[in-house]
Amino acid sequence: TTAYQARWPTNVVVTLRDGSVERGMNDFPRGNPEYPVSTETLEDKFVRLVAPRRGEAFARRALDTVRSLGECADVAATFHGLG
């Protein structure tokens, strides 16, 4: 569109089984500075994506590991402990 690159407009129209129509529009994708995502939302998404494959406990440990990276002295050892 002519709005791109200043904006990244998206327009979605969904027709439901009952025939009703839902519409949505946004000028910026979620996660852009103009449409930020909270840390809590990103962490929840991480757990939702990892837990089905590796289990909830692993997903939470992995999240805790990532949160602690700023204080760790040996990244390889830190991630090795996740197993």
All heavy atoms as an XYZ file, in Angstrom:
645
protein
N       0.831     -1.186      0.000
C       0.000      0.000      0.000
C       0.875      1.248      0.000
O       2.075      1.185      0.244
C      -0.931      0.030      1.226
O      -0.145      0.267      2.393
C      -1.734     -1.253      1.364
N       0.261      2.358     -0.212
C       1.011      3.609     -0.194
C       1.461      3.972      1.214
O       2.372      4.770      1.374
C       0.158      4.756     -0.775
O      -1.043      4.857     -0.021
C      -0.168      4.492     -2.243
N       0.842      3.390      2.240
C       1.221      3.691      3.627
C       2.539      3.035      4.023
O       3.236      3.525      4.904
C       0.129      3.240      4.581
N       2.877      1.899      3.366
C       4.115      1.196      3.704
C       5.280      2.039      3.259
O       5.248      2.636      2.224
C       4.145     -0.165      2.993
C       5.349     -0.996      3.318
C       5.422     -1.687      4.505
C       6.413     -1.072      2.440
C       6.530     -2.449      4.808
C       7.524     -1.835      2.735
C       7.574     -2.518      3.914
O       8.673     -3.274      4.217
N       6.192      2.266      3.899
C       6.979      1.873      5.026
C       6.731      2.703      6.267
O       7.186      2.329      7.324
C       8.457      1.922      4.686
C       8.851      0.879      3.717
C      10.330      0.971      3.353
O      10.897      2.037      3.242
N      10.931     -0.165      3.186
N       6.013      3.779      6.151
C       5.734      4.575      7.346
C       4.870      3.786      8.331
O       4.999      3.935      9.538
C       5.041      5.873      6.969
N       3.989      2.950      7.806
C       3.125      2.075      8.616
C       3.116      0.702      7.959
O       3.467      0.558      6.802
C       1.698      2.623      8.654
C       1.566      3.954      9.315
C       0.111      4.368      9.339
N      -0.552      3.886      8.119
C      -1.510      4.530      7.485
N      -1.953      5.659      7.932
N      -2.053      4.038      6.396
N       2.694     -0.290      8.708
C       2.573     -1.664      8.193
C       1.127     -2.114      8.344
O       0.820     -3.003      9.127
C       3.461     -2.598      8.962
C       4.926     -2.323      8.937
C       5.545     -1.115      8.750
C       5.955     -3.263      9.110
N       6.891     -1.268      8.811
C       7.175     -2.586      9.032
C       5.967     -4.627      9.336
C       8.391     -3.223      9.165
C       7.180     -5.253      9.472
C       8.380     -4.559      9.378
N       0.218     -1.501      7.646
C      -1.199     -1.771      7.887
C      -1.603     -3.218      7.576
O      -1.102     -3.830      6.642
C      -1.919     -0.799      6.963
C      -0.925     -0.355      5.972
C       0.426     -0.549      6.565
N      -2.499     -3.722      8.414
C      -3.068     -5.050      8.255
C      -4.567     -4.931      8.415
O      -5.053     -4.263      9.326
C      -2.525     -6.011      9.330
O      -1.107     -6.012      9.254
C      -3.041     -7.409      9.140
N      -5.287     -5.575      7.534
C      -6.738     -5.567      7.588
C      -7.201     -7.013      7.473
O      -6.858     -7.705      6.525
C      -7.300     -4.722      6.440
C      -8.780     -4.496      6.561
O      -9.364     -4.740      7.595
N      -9.389     -4.028      5.482
N      -7.962     -7.497      8.461
C      -8.409     -8.887      8.484
C      -9.928     -8.918      8.565
O     -10.535     -8.193      9.355
C      -7.813     -9.642      9.701
C      -8.337    -11.060      9.771
C      -6.302     -9.627      9.645
N     -10.511     -9.782      7.742
C     -11.949    -10.013      7.771
C     -12.155    -11.520      7.908
O     -11.652    -12.293      7.099
C     -12.636     -9.490      6.485
C     -14.134     -9.770      6.536
C     -12.361     -8.014      6.285
N     -12.888    -11.931      8.958
C     -13.144    -13.343      9.214
C     -14.648    -13.563      9.235
O     -15.367    -12.882      9.974
C     -12.533    -13.789     10.557
C     -12.853    -15.247     10.847
C     -11.034    -13.558     10.564
N     -15.098    -14.521      8.420
C     -16.512    -14.887      8.426
C     -16.664    -16.156      9.255
O     -16.045    -17.185      8.958
C     -17.016    -15.131      6.991
O     -16.777    -13.955      6.213
C     -18.501    -15.437      6.992
N     -17.475    -16.087     10.306
C     -17.673    -17.212     11.212
C     -18.719    -18.174     10.653
O     -19.458    -17.836      9.721
C     -18.087    -16.691     12.588
C     -17.097    -15.701     13.218
C     -17.646    -15.177     14.529
C     -15.733    -16.337     13.415
N     -18.775    -19.366     11.207
C     -19.717    -20.385     10.727
C     -21.159    -19.908     10.752
O     -21.962    -20.315      9.919
C     -19.583    -21.656     11.558
C     -18.307    -22.398     11.282
C     -18.260    -23.685     12.061
N     -16.977    -24.338     11.794
C     -16.386    -25.165     12.611
N     -16.943    -25.466     13.761
N     -15.230    -25.698     12.280
N     -21.488    -19.075     11.725
C     -22.879    -18.597     11.813
C     -23.169    -17.456     10.833
O     -24.254    -16.902     10.808
C     -23.217    -18.181     13.239
C     -22.449    -16.953     13.722
O     -21.681    -16.355     12.933
O     -22.611    -16.581     14.899
N     -22.172    -17.114     10.018
C     -22.356    -16.065      9.010
C     -21.971    -14.679      9.480
O     -21.878    -13.752      8.668
N     -21.735    -14.526     10.767
C     -21.334    -13.207     11.257
C     -19.898    -12.912     10.819
O     -19.119    -13.823     10.525
C     -21.465    -13.119     12.780
O     -20.630    -14.054     13.409
N     -19.585    -11.639     10.743
C     -18.286    -11.210     10.247
C     -17.574    -10.394     11.316
O     -18.170     -9.503     11.926
C     -18.448    -10.373      8.957
C     -17.101     -9.850      8.473
C     -19.126    -11.200      7.872
N     -16.317    -10.732     11.552
C     -15.465     -9.973     12.469
C     -14.393     -9.284     11.634
O     -13.820     -9.881     10.724
C     -14.798    -10.904     13.490
C     -15.766    -11.640     14.390
C     -16.434    -10.732     15.406
O     -15.832     -9.701     15.779
O     -17.557    -11.065     15.837
N     -14.125     -8.032     11.942
C     -13.125     -7.255     11.208
C     -12.106     -6.684     12.192
O     -12.440     -6.348     13.315
C     -13.778     -6.099     10.468
C     -14.806     -6.525      9.462
C     -15.499     -5.308      8.821
N     -16.659     -5.687      8.070
C     -16.645     -6.214      6.844
N     -15.499     -6.413      6.244
N     -17.760     -6.520      6.226
N     -10.898     -6.560     11.716
C      -9.863     -5.947     12.525
C      -8.862     -5.234     11.638
O      -8.618     -5.631     10.500
N      -8.294     -4.170     12.147
C      -7.313     -3.393     11.391
C      -6.319     -2.813     12.364
O      -6.671     -2.442     13.484
C      -8.027     -2.275     10.630
C      -7.197     -1.624      9.551
S      -6.238     -0.285     10.227
C      -5.459      0.366      8.802
N      -5.055     -2.789     11.956
C      -4.025     -2.179     12.774
C      -2.953     -1.641     11.840
O      -2.660     -2.236     10.807
C      -3.416     -3.203     13.733
C      -2.709     -2.546     14.876
O      -2.061     -1.519     14.725
N      -2.817     -3.143     16.049
N      -2.380     -0.520     12.219
C      -1.345      0.098     11.395
C       0.039     -0.489     11.629
O       0.930     -0.319     10.791
C      -1.284      1.608     11.641
C      -2.404      2.352     10.949
O      -2.924      1.843      9.932
O      -2.763      3.445     11.411
N       0.240     -1.168     12.755
C       1.564     -1.692     13.093
C       1.445     -3.097     13.652
O       0.539     -3.388     14.418
C       2.248     -0.798     14.133
C       2.422      0.619     13.669
C       1.522      1.593     14.039
C       3.468      0.956     12.839
C       1.670      2.896     13.593
C       3.627      2.252     12.382
C       2.732      3.224     12.765
N       2.382     -3.995     13.299
C       2.344     -5.330     13.873
C       2.660     -5.296     15.369
O       3.404     -4.434     15.830
C       3.423     -6.098     13.113
C       4.163     -5.116     12.293
C       3.461     -3.806     12.351
N       2.105     -6.246     16.083
C       2.360     -6.343     17.514
C       3.844     -6.572     17.742
O       4.468     -7.381     17.073
C       1.567     -7.499     18.100
C       1.465     -7.418     19.576
C       0.267     -8.169     20.042
N       0.132     -7.980     21.457
C      -0.407     -8.850     22.260
N      -0.891     -9.958     21.791
N      -0.485     -8.606     23.543
N       4.406     -5.827     18.665
C       5.828     -5.902     18.952
C       6.602     -4.717     18.419
O       7.739     -4.499     18.808
N       5.996     -3.958     17.522
C       6.623     -2.721     17.054
C       6.617     -1.688     18.180
O       5.776     -1.760     19.076
C       5.835     -2.151     15.873
C       6.469     -2.453     14.551
O       7.102     -3.480     14.392
N       6.288     -1.558     13.610
N       7.525     -0.723     18.143
C       7.507      0.319     19.182
C       6.157      1.027     19.277
O       5.739      1.416     20.359
C       8.606      1.289     18.737
C       9.532      0.464     17.916
C       8.662     -0.565     17.231
N       5.449      1.129     18.166
C       4.144      1.794     18.177
C       3.048      0.906     18.758
O       1.969      1.373     19.087
C       3.746      2.196     16.742
C       4.654      3.199     16.101
C       5.864      2.567     15.407
O       6.058      1.337     15.468
O       6.637      3.328     14.802
N       3.302     -0.394     18.869
C       2.326     -1.355     19.393
C       3.094     -2.390     20.219
O       3.242     -3.542     19.830
C       1.580     -2.001     18.231
C       0.422     -2.902     18.585
C      -0.255     -2.815     19.790
C      -0.010     -3.850     17.683
C      -1.317     -3.644     20.082
C      -1.076     -4.694     17.960
C      -1.722     -4.583     19.159
O      -2.776     -5.411     19.449
N       3.619     -1.969     21.370
C       4.520     -2.828     22.146
C       3.828     -4.038     22.779
O       2.610     -4.063     22.951
C       5.061     -1.892     23.222
C       4.057     -0.805     23.334
C       3.404     -0.679     21.993
N       4.644     -5.019     23.105
C       4.200     -6.223     23.801
C       4.896     -6.239     25.151
O       6.100     -5.982     25.242
C       4.588     -7.488     23.004
C       4.189     -8.743     23.742
C       3.962     -7.463     21.627
N       4.160     -6.563     26.191
C       4.759     -6.597     27.526
C       5.653     -7.828     27.687
O       5.484     -8.846     26.995
C       3.670     -6.632     28.604
O       3.016     -7.893     28.598
N       6.594     -7.741     28.600
C       7.457     -8.875     28.918
C       6.615    -10.058     29.376
O       6.861    -11.199     28.977
C       8.486     -8.479     29.993
O       9.288     -7.416     29.483
C       9.368     -9.651     30.389
N       5.607     -9.804     30.179
C       4.735    -10.874     30.672
C       4.047    -11.603     29.511
O       3.982    -12.836     29.493
C       3.686    -10.300     31.624
C       2.733    -11.342     32.162
C       1.673    -10.759     33.080
O       1.565     -9.528     33.190
O       0.945    -11.561     33.677
N       3.586    -10.862     28.519
C       2.938    -11.477     27.357
C       3.923    -12.347     26.590
O       3.594    -13.468     26.176
C       2.343    -10.387     26.439
O       1.350     -9.666     27.171
C       1.732    -10.971     25.184
N       5.144    -11.863     26.398
C       6.159    -12.646     25.693
C       6.541    -13.905     26.473
O       6.706    -14.979     25.893
C       7.403    -11.799     25.436
C       7.251    -10.695     24.399
C       8.522     -9.854     24.339
C       6.913    -11.265     23.045
N       6.663    -13.776     27.784
C       7.013    -14.931     28.608
C       5.901    -15.970     28.586
O       6.159    -17.173     28.495
C       7.344    -14.491     30.026
C       8.660    -13.741     30.111
C       8.985    -13.237     31.501
O       8.115    -13.284     32.402
O      10.135    -12.792     31.701
N       4.657    -15.518     28.655
C       3.520    -16.442     28.573
C       3.508    -17.175     27.236
O       3.266    -18.385     27.175
C       2.195    -15.707     28.766
C       1.962    -15.229     30.185
O       2.676    -15.685     31.104
O       1.066    -14.383     30.380
N       3.788    -16.449     26.167
C       3.834    -17.067     24.843
C       4.946    -18.107     24.778
O       4.761    -19.202     24.232
C       4.036    -16.000     23.766
C       4.058    -16.570     22.370
C       4.194    -15.468     21.332
C       4.191    -16.049     19.920
N       4.271    -14.994     18.892
N       6.105    -17.786     25.337
C       7.223    -18.733     25.363
C       6.803    -20.031     26.038
O       7.012    -21.125     25.501
C       8.420    -18.110     26.089
C       9.568    -19.053     26.255
C      10.489    -19.228     25.236
C       9.734    -19.771     27.432
C      11.547    -20.110     25.385
C      10.788    -20.646     27.591
C      11.696    -20.819     26.566
N       6.198    -19.928     27.208
C       5.781    -21.120     27.955
C       4.733    -21.899     27.157
O       4.812    -23.134     27.051
C       5.273    -20.751     29.359
C       4.640    -21.953     30.054
C       6.412    -20.189     30.205
N       3.775    -21.206     26.551
C       2.737    -21.887     25.752
C       3.332    -22.640     24.564
O       2.829    -23.695     24.176
C       1.702    -20.882     25.232
C       0.676    -20.452     26.230
C      -0.523    -19.731     25.596
N      -0.237    -18.947     24.413
C       0.135    -17.661     24.397
N       0.295    -17.017     25.538
N       0.339    -17.027     23.262
N       4.398    -22.109     23.966
C       5.007    -22.762     22.807
C       5.943    -23.907     23.188
O       6.026    -24.914     22.490
C       5.766    -21.730     21.971
C       4.900    -20.691     21.258
C       5.779    -19.619     20.621
C       4.014    -21.347     20.218
N       6.656    -23.756     24.303
C       7.638    -24.770     24.705
C       6.992    -25.920     25.481
O       7.357    -27.085     25.293
C       8.777    -24.121     25.524
C       9.725    -25.168     26.094
C       9.541    -23.122     24.663
N       6.043    -25.628     26.336
C       5.456    -26.638     27.228
C       4.883    -27.857     26.501
O       5.111    -28.992     26.958
C       4.406    -26.003     28.131
N       4.182    -27.715     25.396
C       3.640    -28.913     24.751
C       4.716    -29.887     24.255
O       4.480    -31.095     24.173
C       2.840    -28.366     23.564
C       2.492    -26.977     23.946
C       3.665    -26.490     24.763
N       5.897    -29.390     23.946
C       6.963    -30.252     23.430
C       7.899    -30.746     24.529
O       8.421    -31.855     24.450
C       7.784    -29.509     22.379
C       6.959    -29.182     21.145
C       7.754    -28.530     20.064
N       8.592    -29.348     19.221
C       8.173    -30.247     18.348
N       6.909    -30.503     18.240
N       9.023    -30.890     17.590
N       8.146    -29.905     25.542
C       9.150    -30.249     26.552
C       8.586    -30.329     27.963
O       9.305    -30.659     28.893
C      10.281    -29.208     26.532
C      11.048    -29.107     25.226
C      11.816    -30.385     24.877
N      12.737    -30.802     25.889
C      14.026    -30.513     25.932
N      14.567    -29.788     24.978
N      14.777    -30.951     26.905
N       7.334    -29.968     28.158
C       6.714    -29.991     29.475
C       6.751    -28.623     30.135
O       7.635    -27.809     29.879
N       5.772    -28.404     30.988
C       5.631    -27.120     31.681
C       6.833    -26.833     32.574
O       7.345    -25.719     32.609
C       4.343    -27.119     32.508
C       4.132    -25.875     33.326
C       3.201    -24.876     32.679
O       2.526    -25.216     31.718
O       3.181    -23.737     33.172
N       7.310    -27.842     33.306
C       8.442    -27.637     34.223
C       9.683    -27.195     33.455
O      10.388    -26.266     33.874
C       8.720    -28.902     35.025
N       9.958    -27.856     32.321
C      11.110    -27.474     31.512
C      10.952    -26.050     30.997
O      11.894    -25.256     31.030
C      11.299    -28.433     30.334
C      12.424    -28.012     29.438
C      13.724    -28.426     29.695
C      12.200    -27.181     28.347
C      14.774    -28.020     28.882
C      13.239    -26.778     27.530
C      14.535    -27.190     27.796
N       9.767    -25.722     30.505
C       9.529    -24.377     29.963
C       9.783    -23.312     31.017
O      10.406    -22.284     30.742
C       8.100    -24.274     29.422
N       9.328    -23.555     32.232
C       9.542    -22.582     33.321
C      11.019    -22.495     33.690
O      11.531    -21.403     33.945
C       8.704    -22.957     34.537
C       7.221    -22.965     34.263
C       6.575    -21.704     34.727
N       5.179    -21.707     34.313
C       4.579    -20.662     33.806
N       5.227    -19.527     33.684
N       3.320    -20.720     33.442
N      11.724    -23.633     33.739
C      13.164    -23.608     34.025
C      13.918    -22.855     32.936
O      14.837    -22.083     33.214
C      13.725    -25.036     34.139
C      13.488    -25.703     35.461
C      14.340    -26.957     35.687
N      14.647    -27.754     34.525
C      13.875    -28.739     34.024
N      12.729    -29.017     34.611
N      14.265    -29.423     32.969
N      13.540    -23.085     31.688
C      14.196    -22.393     30.571
C      13.964    -20.894     30.675
O      14.886    -20.094     30.461
C      13.675    -22.931     29.245
N      12.760    -20.500     31.018
C      12.458    -19.079     31.178
C      13.282    -18.481     32.318
O      13.862    -17.395     32.168
C      10.962    -18.888     31.433
C      10.455    -17.472     31.533
C      10.795    -16.655     30.290
C       8.950    -17.475     31.764
N      13.365    -19.182     33.425
C      14.199    -18.705     34.542
C      15.665    -18.586     34.121
O      16.363    -17.655     34.515
C      14.075    -19.639     35.748
C      12.724    -19.537     36.435
O      12.022    -18.521     36.219
O      12.372    -20.468     37.185
N      16.125    -19.537     33.307
C      17.513    -19.507     32.827
C      17.747    -18.264     31.973
O      18.748    -17.557     32.149
C      17.831    -20.778     32.023
O      17.696    -21.907     32.888
C      19.238    -20.742     31.452
N      16.839    -17.991     31.067
C      16.985    -16.812     30.204
C      16.962    -15.538     31.039
O      17.747    -14.619     30.801
C      15.883    -16.794     29.125
C      15.867    -15.480     28.370
C      16.075    -17.953     28.164
N      16.088    -15.492     32.037
C      16.026    -14.313     32.910
C      17.351    -14.074     33.644
O      17.674    -12.941     33.981
C      14.921    -14.483     33.943
C      13.537    -14.328     33.412
C      12.561    -14.518     34.558
N      11.183    -14.466     34.142
C      10.239    -15.260     34.628
N      10.520    -16.167     35.548
N       8.998    -15.144     34.199
N      18.100    -15.140     33.917
C      19.327    -15.014     34.714
C      20.580    -14.779     33.874
O      21.670    -14.671     34.428
C      19.522    -16.273     35.561
O      19.908    -17.364     34.751
N      20.463    -14.695     32.571
C      21.649    -14.583     31.716
C      22.505    -13.360     32.027
O      23.720    -13.414     31.882
C      21.248    -14.563     30.239
C      20.795    -15.904     29.678
C      20.366    -15.751     28.225
C      21.888    -16.944     29.809
N      21.897    -12.296     32.458
C      22.663    -11.092     32.766
C      23.630    -11.268     33.918
O      24.628    -10.548     34.016
N      23.383    -12.235     34.777
C      24.233    -12.464     35.941
C      25.117    -13.693     35.806
O      25.936    -13.962     36.688
C      23.377    -12.640     37.209
C      22.612    -11.398     37.634
C      21.298    -11.251     36.878
O      20.592    -12.254     36.698
O      20.979    -10.126     36.459
N      24.977    -14.469     34.737
C      25.743    -15.722     34.671
C      27.152    -15.471     34.148
O      27.390    -14.613     33.318
C      25.014    -16.764     33.831
S      25.228    -16.603     32.069
N      28.078    -16.268     34.655
C      29.483    -16.145     34.242
C      29.810    -17.072     33.076
O      30.724    -16.811     32.311
C      30.391    -16.475     35.421
N      29.045    -18.165     32.930
C      29.327    -19.162     31.894
C      28.005    -19.576     31.242
O      27.266    -20.387     31.781
C      30.025    -20.359     32.533
C      30.462    -21.403     31.517
O      29.952    -21.393     30.373
O      31.294    -22.235     31.885
N      27.731    -19.006     30.078
C      26.460    -19.265     29.398
C      26.322    -20.739     29.030
O      25.260    -21.329     29.184
C      26.308    -18.357     28.148
C      25.076    -18.726     27.354
C      26.265    -16.894     28.554
N      27.396    -21.345     28.543
C      27.334    -22.762     28.162
C      26.950    -23.636     29.351
O      26.091    -24.519     29.237
C      28.668    -23.204     27.580
N      27.554    -23.389     30.498
C      27.230    -24.180     31.688
C      25.796    -23.933     32.137
O      25.107    -24.853     32.569
C      28.206    -23.842     32.808
N      25.366    -22.699     32.011
C      23.994    -22.345     32.407
C      22.981    -23.120     31.584
O      22.042    -23.705     32.102
C      23.765    -20.837     32.279
O      24.690    -20.158     33.128
C      22.353    -20.451     32.655
N      23.178    -23.162     30.245
C      22.234    -23.867     29.395
C      22.416    -25.382     29.458
O      21.461    -26.127     29.267
C      22.335    -23.371     27.949
C      21.559    -22.109     27.735
C      22.212    -20.873     27.697
C      20.187    -22.134     27.580
C      21.489    -19.702     27.517
C      19.473    -20.965     27.390
C      20.115    -19.754     27.357
N      23.612    -25.830     29.755
C      23.845    -27.271     29.893
C      22.987    -27.837     31.021
O      22.497    -28.960     30.925
C      25.329    -27.549     30.150
C      25.629    -28.991     30.266
N      25.628    -29.843     29.182
C      25.901    -29.765     31.349
C      25.899    -31.072     29.593
N      26.081    -31.049     30.899
N      22.785    -27.058     32.045
C      21.979    -27.489     33.181
C      20.498    -27.690     32.859
O      19.789    -28.325     33.610
N      20.036    -27.165     31.739
C      18.636    -27.354     31.369
C      18.336    -28.781     30.953
O      17.264    -29.290     31.190
C      18.258    -26.419     30.207
C      17.871    -25.020     30.583
C      17.649    -24.183     29.331
C      16.628    -25.001     31.433
N      19.322    -29.403     30.285
C      19.202    -30.786     29.834
C      17.946    -31.084     29.210
O      17.159    -31.778     29.033
